[in-house]
Amino acid sequence: MSNDEFRAAMSRLAAGVVLVTAREPGLDPDDPDAPAGEDVGMTATSFLSVSLDPPLVLVSLREGSRMDDLLAEQPVWAVSVLAESQRHIAGRFAMKGRISDRLLFEDIPYARGERSGAPLVGGALAALECRTEQTVRAGDHTLVIGRVLTASVPGGDGAPLAYFRGRYRQLG
């Protein structure tokens, strides 16, 4: 089986789209005058619920990506479940060779998570804050299992953003 055959087969599996975010630690957390860390974001379609008791989720990160490196040192992070109207946000944070994450967050409404300090996208269908419980190397990815610290449904009702056959889609 080739990589293309595998990719084509897996593209037939519809997936929800989330934005995974974390706040880089500042240069010196003990110095109030030290520069704060930067916000980092990444679009993901490999995100799922693992357990209800305790509440656990899993996200798959490309090994060596900025988010993979950051979550290896930053144990708290957040997830915003994107609505279909937030396709532009998903596309922005999925770009290869993109500009700095600081500029990507500039015109997106968000609130800081109370437990993680990470951006939670305004208008998202759901928001979760997590603490890494376990990581597992799996081929060219890292599976990050996080304990859910907070969960909310700030966006209320709305249709989710889906990814199918290599494109963002609407349900229905």
Stockholm file with secondary structure:
# STOCKHOLM 1.0

chainA/1-172         MSNDEFRAAMSRLAAGVVLVTAREPGLDPDDPDAPAGEDVGMTATSFLSVSLDPPLVLVSLREGSRMDDLLAEQPVWAVSVLAESQRHIAGRFAMKGRISDRLLFEDIPYARGERSGAPLVGGALAALECRTEQTVRAGDHTLVIGRVLTASVPGGDGAPLAYFRGRYRQLG
#=GR chainA/1-172 SS CCHHHHHHHHTTSCEECEEEEEECCCSCTTCTTSCCCCEEEEEESCEEEEETTTTEEEEEEETTSHHHHHHHHCCEEEEEECBGGGHHHHHHHHCTTCCCHHHHHTTSCEEECTTTCCEEETTCSEEEEEEEEEEEEETTEEEEEEEEEEEECTTCSCCBEEEETTEEEECC
#=GC SS_cons         CCHHHHHHHHTTSCEECEEEEEECCCSCTTCTTSCCCCEEEEEESCEEEEETTTTEEEEEEETTSHHHHHHHHCCEEEEEECBGGGHHHHHHHHCTTCCCHHHHHTTSCEEECTTTCCEEETTCSEEEEEEEEEEEEETTEEEEEEEEEEEECTTCSCCBEEEETTEEEECC
//
